[in-house]
Amino acid sequence: MKKRYLILYLFPAIFFAVVFFIVPLLYIVYISFFEWNGLNAMKMVGIQNYIDVLTDKSFILAFKNTIVWILAAVCIHIPLGLMLALLLNRKIWGWKIFRVLYFLPNVISITALAFLWYFIYHKDMGLLNWLLEGLGMGDSAKGWLTELGTALPATIVPFAIYVGLTTVIFMTQLATISDDLKEAALLDGAKGWQMDLHIYVPLVKPAIVTNVMLNVAFCLKNFEYPFVMTSGGPVNTTTTLALYIYKKMMNANQYGISMVGSIFTVLLGLCLMVLVNSLQRGKKGD
């Protein structure tokens, strides 16, 4: 009887997962074996689409750029969120106000923020170049979104604005730490950064895993920043996998190629999730 009720409760989730994930994914796999422009009859080409994608320099560059986004999220974004959470956890003056301010950008459209940063970086009327000129550093002013060396970092920097969600997740985990444990650490002489490093950080590992997964998911589907700020340029320097898929489908009308790009994106996400879970289980085993 309990199993029947369990199946009944699970049925809605299973139904939506099958209809909105499994079936579309299988259809994507099916389309990936065809040459199709979305209008004419589909032509079976087998694995040729996969060969074309793997030998496409723009795809390889988009793959690398996505990896760079993920590394920036894991190595910079998440540590920054953790440091802010530890700071606010000390209940400094105005910490509730700062918590709201940090989270506020998360309720603003990514497209709107991308437009904002586009004008900040603008070569002729951008705020950044205006500030550099005002500080007597006019020689450093440049087209931040049009030069090969600065375009990709410039599109990644605005991602730091979304550190608020990461910070709130860490703060939620910190709030679950027992007061008895804190008092015991204080009695043992732990203070300041010692509490952070030896007590708080080890106990927020579940939140670290959660934030890694959320940030990886964001980077894999990251489309708005490169699309709005650079359209993937210059010379595909800022193109991500999501933008590559869009370009192949909407600009080149190569639906089969686009589906292959989608499949590789899903596989990359699955591999990263498996890696994160494996590392988590390995640490638990230790």
Secondary structure, DSSP 8 states (H G I E B T S, - for coil): -HHHHHHHHHHHHHHHHIIIIIHHHHHHHHHTTEE--SSS--EE-TTHHHHHHHT-HHHHHHHHHHHHHHHHIIIIIHHHHHHHHHHHTTT-TTHHHHHHHHHGGGGS-HHHHHHHHHHHH-TTT-HHHHHHHHTT-GGG---TTTSTTTHHHHHHGGGGGGHHHHHHHHHHHHTTS-HHHHHHHHHTT--THHHIIIIIHHHTHHHHHHHHHHHHHHHHT--HHHHHHTTT-STTTT--HHHHHHIIIIIS--HHHHHHHHHHHHHHHHHHHHHHHHHHHHHHH-
